[in-house]
Each structure stands twice: as structure tokens, then as C-alpha cells.
């Protein structure tokens, strides 16, 4: 899953894709490099991210979904939003699935809406909100707590007749670095939810803070963690660098 952030303030590529040419060039590269999906987001979910109104998110996101589908009509687009109305409008113009960082917690109409749309739904675990999630993340038992919460969310999604559910443990979303590595080490435990597992670790602080570098220098570390995630049960990688992630997938498949 290739990431396309059309936000001015995302932690790695904020502000890079402002015009049609840069956006289409990026999408073409990701598709050529082997991306199965393109995940388009217009609301930065980095720690302490400022609030973006629904109208502003809509004005940022929907024209880009249209633009990408006009140029690359076969592309499977995932919309990265926690707002049901935006999800509904994006699917109406051709997006294929919804990626919700809040698993319905930030919009109680989201699951009902996705069920009616009959599209796949990616639900991520997050403690708090993007603005508060890293202030003091704490768990009694990080794996048990997250699996319990996601299990309840999967049941709720199924009650709304959502048939295709993907779970994301939410690396970096209300977790310390130690929490993140515990989750990565025990990722296979999420298989008990009987859903595909999405891993989103690309260039995150769990990599560059350990290596004492920066997001820009975290590609090698990202590839290492992608490999571990795949070996531990991840079925989808959400990435900034598609070519390198596809290489990880191919090499891990050879081991299998």
C-alpha cells in the first residue's frame, strides 16, 4: 500500500505533493514499482497534528481521488479518513476502500456507512486522538489490551455487515517505542482476529529515534522492520517507498 499524503504537515512527506504534476508523478512511480493500493490522506495524523475541518479535508482529498482515477483508472484507492461523510463521497467517485485510523471512535456513523457502501474497511487501533495520543500512552498489557479492543471493533463491524475487515495495530498511535517493538515481536497474535494484518511502520520514530537519525534517513531501518513484520504475519505493508517494500515481500516469499 503506497502512501500519498496531500497534507502540508505530514511527518515525512508533508507539502511535497501540492500540484497535479507532482501527485501524478508520485502515483505513477508507486504503481510502476508494484503498489497494490494507493492510500490517499488529507488529514495529518502525526503526533500533535493540528485539527483540520471536515470541509478542508474534503477540499484537499476528493479532487485528488478524482485526479488519480482519471489518469490511472485501474488503481485501487484507499481513502485515509475517519469521517464517514468523506468516506461516502470518496467511494462515490471511485475509491475502493476506507482506512480509518480511529476504528470508528472519531465518528460513530463510520461503520454503519461502510457497511452500506459494501467496501473493505481497515481499522486501526489508536489510544486517544492524533493530538493527544503520545502524551502518556499506557496499557495494563499492550498486546491483550489492543487485541481486546480490536476484537470488539471487528464484532461491531460485522454487525454492520462489513465483510472485508483489515486490522492495523497502529504502530506509533498511542504507543511508546517499547510498546511498538512488543507489538512487532508478537504481531502474529493478531491472527486470532481472523483478519488480514496491516503494518504501518514506514519511516516512523520507532525506527529513527532508535537509530538516532531522522525520517529521511530511515529507509534501511524501515526495510528491516518490514521484513520482520512479514515474517510475523503482516499481509499488507503501508509504505512511503514501494519499490523497497516490494523487494522485502519478494524475498520473504522466497524464504516461505
Backbone as CSV, one residue per row, in Angstrom:
resi,resn,N_x,N_y,N_z,CA_x,CA_y,CA_z,C_x,C_y,C_z
1,UNK,0.847,-1.183,0.000,0.000,0.000,0.000,0.885,1.237,0.000
2,UNK,0.859,1.962,-1.124,1.670,3.170,-1.246,0.962,4.369,-0.640
3,UNK,1.695,5.181,0.099,1.133,6.342,0.788,1.217,7.584,-0.084
4,UNK,0.090,8.281,-0.216,0.067,9.590,-0.866,-0.551,10.577,0.113
5,UNK,0.303,11.372,0.762,-0.183,12.383,1.698,-0.356,13.716,0.978
6,UNK,-1.569,14.232,0.962,-1.812,15.549,0.357,-2.062,16.552,1.486
7,UNK,-1.183,16.476,2.480,-1.244,17.354,3.643,0.011,18.220,3.660
8,UNK,-0.075,19.414,4.242,1.127,20.255,4.313,2.058,19.878,5.450
9,UNK,1.627,18.977,6.371,2.377,18.796,7.609,2.584,17.345,8.035
10,UNK,2.536,16.392,7.103,2.837,15.014,7.479,4.314,14.896,7.863
11,UNK,4.629,13.925,8.732,5.952,13.896,9.358,7.087,13.667,8.367
12,UNK,6.809,12.968,7.244,7.891,12.660,6.300,7.770,13.441,4.998
13,UNK,6.577,13.414,4.395,6.435,14.000,3.055,5.413,15.133,2.996
14,UNK,5.156,15.772,4.135,4.184,16.861,4.162,4.562,17.991,3.214
15,UNK,3.603,18.399,2.382,3.816,19.515,1.478,4.510,19.177,0.177
16,UNK,4.908,17.920,-0.014,5.627,17.556,-1.242,4.720,17.483,-2.459
17,UNK,3.453,17.140,-2.236,2.558,16.885,-3.369,1.428,17.908,-3.375
18,UNK,1.727,19.068,-3.997,0.801,20.205,-3.966,0.063,20.403,-5.274
19,UNK,0.600,19.881,-6.358,0.013,20.158,-7.675,-0.196,18.850,-8.424
20,UNK,-0.981,18.941,-9.500,-1.366,17.740,-10.253,-0.148,16.985,-10.773
21,UNK,0.842,17.704,-11.272,2.008,17.042,-11.855,2.763,16.220,-10.817
22,UNK,3.052,16.810,-9.647,3.824,16.087,-8.622,3.027,14.907,-8.080
23,UNK,1.713,15.074,-7.961,0.868,13.988,-7.462,0.851,12.821,-8.438
24,UNK,0.618,13.112,-9.713,0.531,12.045,-10.714,1.881,11.362,-10.929
25,UNK,2.962,12.123,-10.838,4.299,11.540,-10.959,4.553,10.548,-9.823
26,UNK,4.157,10.939,-8.598,4.332,10.063,-7.441,3.490,8.790,-7.579
27,UNK,2.218,8.952,-7.984,1.339,7.782,-8.132,1.868,6.851,-9.217
28,UNK,2.300,7.422,-10.342,2.832,6.592,-11.431,4.033,5.781,-10.954
29,UNK,4.896,6.411,-10.174,6.079,5.692,-9.661,5.650,4.562,-8.733
30,UNK,4.690,4.829,-7.835,4.252,3.792,-6.901,3.600,2.622,-7.632
31,UNK,2.764,2.936,-8.618,2.093,1.877,-9.383,3.126,1.073,-10.169
32,UNK,4.053,1.760,-10.819,5.105,1.091,-11.585,5.979,0.217,-10.686
33,UNK,6.228,0.691,-9.474,7.074,-0.054,-8.537,6.364,-1.247,-7.913
34,UNK,5.044,-1.346,-8.113,4.348,-2.547,-7.665,3.311,-2.373,-6.574
35,UNK,2.870,-1.131,-6.306,1.848,-0.920,-5.280,0.537,-1.598,-5.681
36,UNK,-0.085,-2.275,-4.732,-1.398,-2.874,-4.957,-2.499,-1.841,-4.725
37,UNK,-2.309,-1.005,-3.710,-3.264,0.058,-3.386,-2.507,1.378,-3.256
38,UNK,-3.229,2.490,-3.460,-2.715,3.814,-3.135,-3.596,4.368,-2.027
39,UNK,-2.978,4.712,-0.900,-3.717,5.215,0.262,-3.579,6.734,0.307
40,UNK,-4.679,7.443,0.052,-4.640,8.900,-0.044,-5.215,9.518,1.231
41,UNK,-4.423,10.355,1.868,-4.859,11.003,3.108,-4.692,12.508,3.041
42,UNK,-5.625,13.223,3.673,-5.594,14.685,3.653,-5.682,15.278,5.057
43,UNK,-5.489,14.426,6.062,-5.531,14.874,7.458,-4.316,14.266,8.138
44,UNK,-3.329,15.068,8.471,-2.114,14.544,9.079,-2.423,13.944,10.448
45,UNK,-1.972,12.715,10.654,-2.195,12.051,11.937,-0.896,11.912,12.724
46,UNK,0.092,12.742,12.395,1.321,12.723,13.191,1.007,13.214,14.614
47,UNK,1.848,12.870,15.600,1.603,13.348,16.963,1.498,14.871,17.015
48,UNK,0.526,15.361,17.789,0.272,16.794,17.966,-0.187,17.487,16.683
49,UNK,-0.693,16.718,15.734,-1.170,17.314,14.488,-2.338,18.265,14.765
50,UNK,-2.379,19.417,14.089,-3.489,20.344,14.289,-4.779,19.805,13.694
51,UNK,-5.900,20.268,14.232,-7.210,19.866,13.727,-7.424,20.427,12.323
52,UNK,-8.055,19.623,11.473,-8.432,20.062,10.123,-9.946,19.899,10.005
53,UNK,-10.627,20.934,9.557,-12.082,20.856,9.456,-12.492,19.837,8.409
54,UNK,-13.719,19.353,8.528,-14.225,18.389,7.557,-14.243,18.980,6.158
55,UNK,-14.628,20.234,6.048,-14.696,20.881,4.735,-13.311,21.005,4.108
56,UNK,-12.319,21.356,4.915,-10.963,21.472,4.372,-10.429,20.108,3.949
57,UNK,-10.677,19.080,4.763,-10.233,17.737,4.396,-10.879,17.308,3.080
58,UNK,-12.150,17.602,2.940,-12.885,17.245,1.731,-12.298,17.951,0.510
59,UNK,-12.003,19.243,0.665,-11.453,20.008,-0.461,-10.053,19.554,-0.840
60,UNK,-9.308,19.060,0.131,-7.973,18.527,-0.166,-8.052,17.159,-0.832
61,UNK,-8.936,16.299,-0.307,-8.915,14.881,-0.662,-9.659,14.541,-1.950
62,UNK,-10.902,14.961,-2.065,-11.752,14.481,-3.157,-11.224,14.844,-4.544
63,UNK,-10.728,16.066,-4.769,-10.177,16.363,-6.099,-8.990,15.477,-6.460
64,UNK,-8.202,15.066,-5.454,-7.033,14.210,-5.722,-7.478,12.800,-6.081
65,UNK,-8.495,12.289,-5.392,-9.045,10.976,-5.743,-9.520,10.993,-7.198
66,UNK,-10.235,12.038,-7.571,-10.719,12.173,-8.964,-9.556,12.232,-9.935
67,UNK,-8.579,13.065,-9.620,-7.419,13.250,-10.493,-6.691,11.928,-10.730
68,UNK,-6.432,11.185,-9.662,-5.695,9.927,-9.785,-6.482,8.910,-10.605
69,UNK,-7.785,8.830,-10.379,-8.599,7.847,-11.101,-8.786,8.216,-12.571
70,UNK,-8.765,9.505,-12.872,-8.844,9.912,-14.287,-7.594,9.474,-15.039
71,UNK,-6.440,9.596,-14.390,-5.167,9.248,-15.035,-4.876,7.752,-14.945
72,UNK,-5.219,7.145,-13.800,-4.938,5.723,-13.562,-6.236,5.027,-13.132
73,UNK,-7.158,4.799,-14.078,-8.497,4.295,-13.726,-8.514,2.901,-13.097
74,UNK,-7.445,2.116,-13.276,-7.419,0.766,-12.705,-6.872,0.742,-11.284
75,UNK,-6.441,1.896,-10.793,-5.821,1.945,-9.471,-6.849,1.710,-8.367
76,UNK,-6.470,0.887,-7.397,-7.301,0.676,-6.211,-6.935,1.738,-5.180
77,UNK,-7.872,2.633,-4.908,-7.595,3.727,-3.980,-8.251,3.471,-2.634
78,UNK,-7.438,3.618,-1.601,-7.915,3.591,-0.227,-7.951,5.034,0.260
79,UNK,-9.044,5.438,0.916,-9.107,6.796,1.468,-8.823,6.742,2.965
80,UNK,-7.827,7.489,3.355,-7.391,7.547,4.744,-8.177,8.666,5.431
81,UNK,-9.311,8.307,6.035,-10.152,9.286,6.721,-10.896,8.612,7.867
82,UNK,-11.197,9.388,8.906,-12.016,8.856,9.999,-13.424,9.443,9.961
83,UNK,-13.756,10.176,8.879,-15.055,10.835,8.768,-15.946,10.107,7.766
84,UNK,-17.114,9.712,8.227,-17.999,8.879,7.407,-18.481,9.596,6.148
85,UNK,-18.756,10.881,6.256,-19.265,11.613,5.096,-18.212,11.707,4.000
86,UNK,-16.965,11.917,4.394,-15.874,11.978,3.413,-15.651,10.600,2.802
87,UNK,-15.710,9.558,3.625,-15.590,8.194,3.097,-16.677,7.931,2.061
88,UNK,-17.904,8.320,2.374,-19.042,8.107,1.482,-18.833,8.814,0.145
89,UNK,-18.397,10.067,0.201,-18.199,10.830,-1.041,-17.021,10.299,-1.848
90,UNK,-15.971,9.858,-1.166,-14.801,9.317,-1.877,-15.143,8.009,-2.583
91,UNK,-15.905,7.153,-1.925,-16.322,5.900,-2.566,-17.227,6.194,-3.757
92,UNK,-18.064,7.196,-3.625,-18.992,7.557,-4.715,-18.259,7.978,-5.974
93,UNK,-17.063,8.550,-5.839,-16.329,8.984,-7.028,-15.277,7.966,-7.458
94,UNK,-15.256,6.784,-6.806,-14.417,5.712,-7.334,-13.389,5.103,-6.407
95,UNK,-13.231,5.617,-5.189,-12.315,4.960,-4.246,-12.837,3.567,-3.912
96,UNK,-11.927,2.686,-3.512,-12.297,1.280,-3.365,-12.427,0.810,-1.925
97,UNK,-11.828,1.526,-0.976,-11.853,1.065,0.413,-11.598,2.230,1.357
98,UNK,-11.849,1.987,2.640,-11.714,3.027,3.659,-10.671,2.598,4.684
99,UNK,-9.759,3.518,5.009,-8.728,3.296,6.011,-8.986,4.276,7.155
100,UNK,-9.471,3.765,8.278,-9.907,4.600,9.394,-8.961,4.433,10.581
101,UNK,-8.180,5.481,10.882,-7.201,5.388,11.965,-7.857,5.265,13.341
102,UNK,-9.163,5.526,13.422,-9.817,5.518,14.735,-10.713,4.304,14.957
103,UNK,-10.825,3.434,13.952,-11.714,2.257,14.054,-13.126,2.656,14.483
104,UNK,-13.575,3.799,13.998,-14.927,4.256,14.294,-15.065,5.105,15.541
105,UNK,-13.990,5.295,16.294,-14.083,6.042,17.552,-14.301,7.537,17.349
106,UNK,-13.865,8.076,16.213,-13.985,9.514,15.994,-15.221,9.893,15.169
107,UNK,-15.968,8.897,14.730,-17.229,9.140,14.011,-18.094,7.900,14.180
108,UNK,-19.126,8.024,14.999,-19.926,6.832,15.305,-20.806,6.371,14.149
109,UNK,-20.789,7.114,13.034,-21.540,6.692,11.854,-20.669,5.959,10.839
110,UNK,-19.368,5.875,11.125,-18.445,5.327,10.133,-18.762,3.874,9.774
111,UNK,-18.907,3.009,10.764,-19.112,1.588,10.448,-20.445,1.354,9.751
112,UNK,-21.463,2.044,10.194,-22.759,1.932,9.521,-22.641,2.358,8.063
113,UNK,-21.912,3.440,7.831,-21.724,3.955,6.462,-20.954,2.965,5.608
114,UNK,-19.841,2.440,6.130,-19.022,1.487,5.365,-19.820,0.221,5.062
115,UNK,-20.626,-0.229,6.028,-21.463,-1.407,5.792,-22.415,-1.201,4.639
116,UNK,-23.004,-0.015,4.562,-23.933,0.287,3.465,-23.201,0.428,2.133
117,UNK,-21.949,0.877,2.191,-21.166,1.037,0.955,-20.626,-0.290,0.434
118,UNK,-20.575,-1.306,1.306,-20.080,-2.640,0.934,-18.666,-2.607,0.365
119,UNK,-17.778,-1.895,1.072,-16.369,-1.841,0.666,-15.501,-2.346,1.816
120,UNK,-14.261,-2.745,1.520,-13.352,-3.165,2.591,-13.069,-2.022,3.571
121,UNK,-12.819,-2.401,4.823,-12.620,-1.423,5.892,-11.369,-1.779,6.672
122,UNK,-10.429,-0.846,6.709,-9.220,-1.012,7.508,-9.412,-0.262,8.806
123,UNK,-9.305,-0.966,9.922,-9.493,-0.344,11.225,-8.198,-0.397,12.019
124,UNK,-7.793,0.767,12.506,-6.536,0.854,13.241,-6.799,1.129,14.710
125,UNK,-5.950,0.563,15.556,-6.028,0.872,16.989,-5.255,2.157,17.274
126,UNK,-5.895,3.052,17.999,-5.234,4.287,18.437,-5.709,4.606,19.846
127,UNK,-4.772,4.926,20.717,-5.141,5.360,22.064,-5.197,6.888,22.058
128,UNK,-6.397,7.443,22.272,-6.562,8.894,22.235,-6.826,9.397,20.833
129,UNK,-6.372,10.609,20.540,-6.518,11.230,19.220,-5.130,11.605,18.716
130,UNK,-4.998,11.960,17.423,-3.665,12.368,16.951,-3.040,13.476,17.798
131,UNK,-3.863,14.350,18.334,-3.336,15.463,19.127,-2.849,15.021,20.510
132,UNK,-3.472,13.962,21.062,-3.164,13.574,22.446,-2.452,12.230,22.591
133,UNK,-2.378,11.450,21.506,-2.032,10.029,21.627,-0.648,9.761,22.219
134,UNK,0.301,10.677,22.044,1.656,10.412,22.538,1.961,11.130,23.850
135,UNK,0.941,11.684,24.507,1.208,12.423,25.747,1.612,11.496,26.887
136,UNK,0.923,10.381,27.023,1.314,9.415,28.063,0.676,8.053,27.792
137,UNK,1.072,7.394,26.690,0.438,6.111,26.369,0.744,5.056,27.423
138,UNK,-0.307,4.373,27.892,-0.088,3.339,28.914,-1.108,2.223,28.741
139,UNK,-0.693,1.004,29.083,-1.528,-0.186,28.956,-1.278,-1.082,30.153
140,UNK,-2.280,-1.879,30.522,-2.048,-2.933,31.506,-1.182,-4.019,30.879
141,UNK,-1.554,-4.423,29.673,-0.789,-5.372,28.863,-1.039,-4.980,27.415
142,UNK,-0.023,-4.447,26.749,-0.246,-3.812,25.455,-0.885,-4.755,24.438
143,UNK,-0.438,-6.001,24.380,-0.998,-6.930,23.397,-2.432,-7.324,23.745
144,UNK,-2.652,-7.686,24.999,-4.006,-8.083,25.412,-4.990,-6.934,25.227
145,UNK,-4.568,-5.731,25.613,-5.467,-4.583,25.546,-5.851,-4.255,24.098
146,UNK,-4.862,-4.263,23.206,-5.144,-3.916,21.812,-5.980,-4.997,21.145
147,UNK,-5.637,-6.257,21.376,-6.411,-7.346,20.771,-7.846,-7.328,21.274
148,UNK,-8.030,-7.057,22.548,-9.380,-6.988,23.101,-10.187,-5.873,22.437
149,UNK,-9.573,-4.699,22.291,-10.275,-3.568,21.678,-10.577,-3.839,20.206
150,UNK,-9.604,-4.368,19.474,-9.837,-4.654,18.059,-10.854,-5.780,17.871
151,UNK,-10.842,-6.745,18.774,-11.825,-7.831,18.691,-13.240,-7.275,18.802
152,UNK,-13.444,-6.355,19.733,-14.762,-5.734,19.883,-15.131,-4.933,18.634
153,UNK,-14.134,-4.278,18.047,-14.386,-3.487,16.835,-14.726,-4.389,15.641
154,UNK,-14.034,-5.527,15.537,-14.335,-6.476,14.460,-15.771,-6.969,14.590
155,UNK,-16.179,-7.291,15.801,-17.557,-7.755,16.035,-18.566,-6.669,15.663
156,UNK,-18.251,-5.425,16.034,-19.148,-4.313,15.700,-19.231,-4.120,14.194
157,UNK,-18.083,-4.198,13.523,-18.067,-4.052,12.068,-18.909,-5.130,11.400
158,UNK,-18.772,-6.362,11.881,-19.554,-7.462,11.299,-21.051,-7.269,11.543
159,UNK,-21.400,-6.656,12.683,-22.821,-6.388,12.954,-23.398,-5.370,11.975
160,UNK,-22.512,-4.565,11.380,-22.934,-3.603,10.354,-22.745,-4.174,8.946
161,UNK,-22.537,-5.496,8.887,-22.405,-6.210,7.616,-21.184,-5.765,6.800
162,UNK,-20.115,-5.433,7.515,-18.831,-5.201,6.853,-18.139,-6.555,6.760
163,UNK,-17.930,-7.033,5.556,-17.417,-8.388,5.356,-15.898,-8.445,5.212
164,UNK,-15.308,-7.397,4.664,-13.862,-7.388,4.413,-13.201,-6.425,5.392
165,UNK,-12.598,-6.976,6.427,-12.014,-6.172,7.508,-10.517,-6.431,7.575
166,UNK,-9.746,-5.360,7.646,-8.294,-5.441,7.808,-7.956,-4.762,9.123
167,UNK,-7.138,-5.392,9.964,-6.794,-4.799,11.256,-5.366,-4.250,11.226
168,UNK,-5.194,-3.121,11.888,-3.906,-2.438,11.968,-3.651,-2.128,13.443
169,UNK,-2.586,-2.682,14.034,-2.338,-2.438,15.452,-1.972,-0.999,15.787
170,UNK,-1.652,-0.198,14.778,-1.421,1.226,14.998,-0.067,1.554,15.602
171,UNK,0.988,1.124,14.933,2.334,1.462,15.399,2.474,2.983,15.535
172,UNK,2.887,3.426,16.725,3.122,4.849,16.936,1.890,5.663,17.299
173,UNK,0.728,5.040,17.327,-0.503,5.763,17.638,-0.919,5.463,19.076
174,UNK,-0.381,6.257,19.998,-0.648,5.998,21.405,0.177,4.843,21.921
175,UNK,1.431,4.762,21.481,2.344,3.713,21.933,3.734,4.301,22.152
176,UNK,4.433,3.782,23.145,5.839,4.121,23.313,6.663,3.287,22.334
177,UNK,7.948,3.591,22.240,8.821,2.782,21.394,8.834,1.330,21.884
178,UNK,8.865,1.135,23.194,8.844,-0.228,23.739,7.549,-0.943,23.365
179,UNK,6.422,-0.249,23.445,5.148,-0.845,23.022,5.230,-1.290,21.562
180,UNK,5.763,-0.409,20.705,5.822,-0.713,19.274,6.607,-1.993,18.995
181,UNK,7.730,-2.163,19.694,8.553,-3.350,19.432,7.946,-4.611,20.041
182,UNK,7.214,-4.459,21.123,6.473,-5.602,21.663,5.421,-6.057,20.651
183,UNK,4.705,-5.094,20.076,3.679,-5.409,19.071,4.308,-6.085,17.854
184,UNK,5.420,-5.546,17.381,6.077,-6.123,16.204,6.533,-7.551,16.485
185,UNK,7.111,-7.768,17.658,7.618,-9.089,18.026,6.490,-10.116,18.107
186,UNK,5.310,-9.671,18.594,4.197,-10.591,18.812,3.054,-10.364,17.808
187,UNK,3.394,-9.810,16.663,2.372,-9.429,15.675,1.462,-10.595,15.296
188,UNK,2.016,-11.785,15.269,1.238,-12.946,14.841,0.028,-13.216,15.753
189,UNK,0.047,-12.700,16.972,-1.096,-12.892,17.866,-2.375,-12.267,17.302
190,UNK,-2.216,-11.248,16.443,-3.401,-10.623,15.851,-4.112,-11.548,14.865
191,UNK,-3.463,-12.652,14.501,-4.112,-13.618,13.608,-5.353,-14.226,14.243
192,UNK,-5.444,-14.182,15.585,-6.634,-14.727,16.245,-7.896,-13.934,15.884
193,UNK,-7.736,-12.718,15.344,-8.889,-11.920,14.914,-9.422,-12.372,13.563
194,UNK,-8.676,-13.264,12.905,-9.091,-13.837,11.620,-9.326,-12.761,10.558
195,UNK,-8.433,-11.775,10.530,-8.470,-10.702,9.525,-7.049,-10.481,9.013
196,UNK,-6.901,-10.004,7.780,-5.563,-9.613,7.329,-4.988,-8.544,8.255
197,UNK,-3.664,-8.557,8.407,-2.981,-7.622,9.298,-2.194,-6.609,8.470
198,UNK,-2.454,-5.330,8.725,-1.710,-4.257,8.062,-0.647,-3.728,9.014
199,UNK,0.568,-3.562,8.515,1.648,-2.988,9.313,2.058,-1.648,8.714
200,UNK,2.005,-0.615,9.537,2.415,0.714,9.100,3.564,1.223,9.949
201,UNK,4.781,0.873,9.564,5.963,1.306,10.326,6.858,2.235,9.515
202,UNK,6.514,2.493,8.278,7.400,3.174,7.342,7.929,4.512,7.865
203,UNK,9.242,4.575,8.037,9.989,5.785,8.405,9.532,6.418,9.723
204,UNK,8.891,5.635,10.588,8.353,6.193,11.825,9.431,6.368,12.896
205,UNK,9.054,7.077,13.960,10.013,7.391,15.022,10.509,6.154,15.745
206,UNK,9.745,5.052,15.712,10.224,3.814,16.330,11.499,3.318,15.642
207,UNK,11.740,3.810,14.433,12.967,3.475,13.709,14.028,4.549,13.933
208,UNK,13.700,5.786,13.565,14.760,6.797,13.547,15.175,7.282,14.940
209,UNK,14.299,7.138,15.936,14.733,7.503,17.295,15.698,6.461,17.857
210,UNK,15.461,5.196,17.547,16.382,4.143,17.989,17.736,4.310,17.298
211,UNK,17.706,4.653,16.002,18.944,4.797,15.233,19.576,6.178,15.380
212,UNK,18.852,7.083,16.060,19.310,8.465,16.270,19.579,9.152,14.939
213,UNK,18.589,9.038,14.046,18.709,9.691,12.734,17.475,10.562,12.502
214,UNK,16.811,10.390,11.367,15.651,11.202,11.001,14.758,10.385,10.078
215,UNK,13.520,10.828,9.838,12.670,10.098,8.888,13.323,9.951,7.513
216,UNK,14.035,10.986,7.090,14.677,10.952,5.761,15.763,9.880,5.667
217,UNK,16.337,9.501,6.805,17.419,8.509,6.820,16.947,7.137,7.290
218,UNK,15.641,6.919,7.317,15.103,5.705,7.943,14.664,4.628,6.963
219,UNK,15.094,4.710,5.702,14.648,3.716,4.726,15.217,2.332,5.011
220,UNK,16.491,2.251,5.316,17.088,0.940,5.593,16.435,0.295,6.809
221,UNK,16.259,1.068,7.872,15.594,0.550,9.061,14.164,0.126,8.777
222,UNK,13.500,0.882,7.906,12.132,0.528,7.506,12.103,-0.834,6.835
223,UNK,13.050,-1.074,5.939,13.094,-2.364,5.238,13.336,-3.515,6.210
224,UNK,14.173,-3.287,7.223,14.413,-4.314,8.237,13.112,-4.657,8.960
225,UNK,12.386,-3.628,9.403,11.152,-3.881,10.148,10.049,-4.429,9.249
226,UNK,10.028,-4.025,7.966,9.072,-4.630,7.035,9.305,-6.131,6.927
227,UNK,10.550,-6.516,6.840,10.876,-7.938,6.741,10.393,-8.693,7.981
228,UNK,10.657,-8.127,9.149,10.231,-8.769,10.399,8.711,-8.834,10.467
229,UNK,8.032,-7.744,10.065,6.566,-7.721,10.092,5.988,-8.806,9.189
230,UNK,6.549,-8.967,8.001,6.075,-10.003,7.080,6.292,-11.397,7.656
231,UNK,7.444,-11.602,8.265,7.737,-12.912,8.865,6.834,-13.192,10.063
232,UNK,6.319,-12.114,10.692,5.476,-12.271,11.877,3.982,-12.142,11.581
233,UNK,3.611,-12.230,10.298,2.196,-12.333,9.986,1.550,-11.180,9.254
234,UNK,2.267,-10.075,9.015,1.675,-8.962,8.272,1.346,-9.394,6.845
235,UNK,0.196,-8.969,6.363,-0.199,-9.299,4.985,-0.253,-8.076,4.089
236,UNK,-0.255,-6.885,4.681,-0.204,-5.639,3.915,0.804,-4.718,4.589
237,UNK,1.670,-4.099,3.799,2.588,-3.082,4.290,2.125,-1.724,3.767
238,UNK,1.980,-0.757,4.645,1.624,0.615,4.238,2.923,1.413,4.234
239,UNK,3.346,1.900,3.034,4.731,2.348,2.888,4.860,3.650,2.100
240,UNK,5.955,4.347,2.377,6.325,5.512,1.569,7.159,5.090,0.356
241,UNK,7.889,3.994,0.480,8.853,3.570,-0.545,8.428,2.205,-1.082
242,UNK,7.693,2.223,-2.174,7.062,0.995,-2.668,8.087,0.003,-3.202
243,UNK,9.029,0.472,-3.995,9.999,-0.432,-4.627,10.718,-1.286,-3.576
244,UNK,11.203,-0.645,-2.531,11.950,-1.362,-1.495,11.044,-2.315,-0.718
245,UNK,9.800,-1.913,-0.491,8.863,-2.788,0.229,8.506,-4.018,-0.600
246,UNK,8.333,-3.823,-1.904,8.038,-4.948,-2.794,9.207,-5.937,-2.789
247,UNK,10.423,-5.426,-2.730,11.581,-6.314,-2.648,11.548,-7.136,-1.361
248,UNK,11.157,-6.503,-0.249,11.019,-7.243,1.015,10.013,-8.378,0.861
249,UNK,8.868,-8.065,0.245,7.819,-9.067,0.052,8.343,-10.242,-0.780
250,UNK,9.021,-9.935,-1.875,9.512,-10.989,-2.766,10.524,-11.892,-2.064
251,UNK,11.411,-11.299,-1.288,12.453,-12.097,-0.630,11.875,-12.944,0.501
252,UNK,10.924,-12.373,1.248,10.287,-13.164,2.319,9.484,-14.304,1.710
253,UNK,8.839,-14.071,0.573,8.091,-15.140,-0.094,9.017,-16.259,-0.530
254,UNK,10.246,-15.915,-0.936,11.202,-16.953,-1.313,11.585,-17.813,-0.114
255,UNK,11.716,-17.201,1.046,12.018,-17.965,2.266,10.875,-18.935,2.567
256,UNK,9.652,-18.451,2.376,8.498,-19.305,2.672,8.398,-20.466,1.685
